[in-house]
Amino acid sequence: MKERNFDADARQDYRARIDYGELSTAVGYRMRRARGSLLADLNERLSLRDMRPTDFSVLTIIANNPGLKQSEVAEALGIQRANFVGVIKALEKSGFAERRKSDADRRVQSLHITSSGITHLAEVATICQQHERYVVDQLGGAEARDQLIALLSRLNP
């Protein structure tokens, strides 16, 4: 997706000359840097469809688990409830998701994807699959991806 340019090459050359000391082997530091790089690439790709990674994640969970409560979706994705409300409002405004009164408890709102949300999610999923292929290629293949996922799962079971 990204074309390398002189500025990117210069930044990489500059970073190669930096002595990172303990940060060179600090897992948290490496994870934060990798996360930033991955999110930047995914944000760039999704911005073409006017969507953010969080929106994609929420729609995916709602599509695969219709009727979950807002709190359940927020907890599943590690999103603070106060922040989650804004995400859902934006998805509703876009016509991709809707809140409905729960059949079991009328005080609770359940989340559902709309037909236009299903269509949009399918389009965006293709973009996310391209991003995932890029990431897997950077890692060295599916076996390396599976190993990384297994290791990360130990940190967040």
C-alpha positions in Angstrom: 0.0 0.0 0.0 2.6 2.5 1.1 5.4 3.6 -1.2 8.7 4.2 0.4 10.0 7.7 0.1 13.1 9.6 0.9 11.7 10.8 4.3 10.8 7.3 5.3 14.3 6.0 4.3 15.9 8.9 6.2 13.9 8.1 9.3 14.8 4.5 9.1 18.5 5.3 8.7 18.3 7.7 11.7 16.6 5.1 13.9 19.3 2.6 13.0 21.9 4.8 14.5 20.1 5.3 17.8 21.2 3.3 20.8 17.9 2.1 22.4 19.6 0.5 25.4 17.1 -1.5 27.4 14.3 -0.6 25.0 15.8 -2.9 22.3 14.6 -5.9 24.2 11.6 -4.4 26.1 8.5 -6.3 25.0 6.1 -3.5 25.9 8.1 -0.9 23.9 8.3 -3.2 20.9 4.6 -4.0 21.1 3.7 -0.3 21.4 5.7 0.6 18.3 4.4 -2.4 16.3 0.8 -1.4 17.3 1.3 2.1 16.2 2.7 1.0 12.9 -0.1 -1.5 12.3 -2.8 1.0 13.3 -1.4 3.7 11.0 -1.6 1.3 8.1 -5.1 0.1 8.9 -6.3 3.6 9.6 -5.0 4.7 6.2 -6.7 1.8 4.4 -10.0 2.2 6.3 -10.2 5.9 5.9 -10.9 5.3 2.2 -14.3 3.9 3.4 -14.8 6.5 6.1 -14.3 4.0 8.8 -12.0 3.4 11.8 -10.6 0.2 13.2 -12.8 0.5 16.2 -15.9 0.8 14.0 -14.9 -2.3 12.1 -14.4 -4.2 15.3 -17.7 -3.2 16.8 -19.6 -4.0 13.6 -17.9 -7.4 13.4 -18.8 -8.3 17.0 -22.4 -7.1 16.5 -22.8 -9.0 13.2 -21.5 -12.2 14.7 -23.4 -11.8 18.0 -26.7 -10.0 17.4 -28.5 -8.9 20.5 -25.5 -8.4 22.8 -25.8 -5.6 25.3 -23.7 -2.5 24.8 -21.7 -3.3 27.9 -20.9 -6.8 26.6 -19.6 -5.5 23.3 -17.5 -2.8 25.0 -16.0 -5.3 27.4 -15.3 -7.9 24.6 -13.3 -5.2 22.8 -11.7 -3.5 25.8 -13.5 -0.2 25.1 -14.5 2.0 28.0 -18.2 2.3 28.2 -18.1 6.1 28.1 -16.2 5.9 24.8 -18.3 3.1 23.4 -21.5 5.2 23.5 -20.0 7.6 20.9 -18.9 4.7 18.7 -22.5 3.3 18.7 -24.0 6.7 18.1 -21.8 7.2 15.0 -22.6 3.7 13.7 -26.3 4.4 14.2 -26.0 7.8 12.4 -24.3 6.0 9.5 -27.1 3.5 9.4 -24.9 0.6 10.1 -26.1 -0.4 13.5 -29.1 0.0 15.7 -30.1 -0.3 19.3 -33.3 -2.2 20.3 -35.0 -2.8 23.5 -34.1 -6.2 24.8 -37.0 -8.7 24.8 -35.8 -10.1 28.1 -35.3 -6.8 29.9 -36.9 -3.6 28.4 -34.4 -1.4 30.3 -31.5 -2.9 28.4 -30.6 -2.1 24.8 -29.4 -4.8 22.5 -27.2 -4.1 19.5 -27.9 -5.2 15.9 -26.3 -4.6 12.6 -28.5 -3.2 9.8 -28.7 -4.5 6.2 -26.6 -1.5 5.1 -24.2 -2.3 7.9 -23.8 -5.9 6.6 -23.1 -4.6 3.1 -20.6 -2.0 4.4 -18.9 -4.5 6.7 -18.4 -6.9 3.8 -16.7 -4.1 1.8 -14.6 -3.1 4.7 -13.7 -6.7 5.5 -11.9 -6.9 2.1 -9.8 -4.0 3.1 -9.0 -5.5 6.5 -8.1 -8.8 4.8 -5.6 -6.9 2.6 -4.1 -5.3 5.7 -3.9 -8.7 7.4 -2.1 -10.2 4.4 0.4 -7.3 4.6 1.0 -8.0 8.3 1.4 -11.7 7.8 3.9 -11.1 5.0 5.8 -8.7 7.3 5.9 -11.4 10.0 7.1 -14.1 7.5 4.0 -16.1 6.9 1.1 -17.8 8.6 3.2 -19.9 10.9 4.9 -16.8 12.3 1.5 -15.2 12.7 0.1 -18.2 14.6 3.2 -18.2 16.9 2.8 -14.5 17.6 -0.9 -14.9 18.4 -0.1 -17.7 20.7 2.5 -15.7 22.5 0.3 -12.6 22.8 -2.6 -14.8 24.1 -0.4 -15.7 27.1 -0.3 -12.0 28.0 -4.1 -11.5 27.5 -5.9 -14.8 27.9 
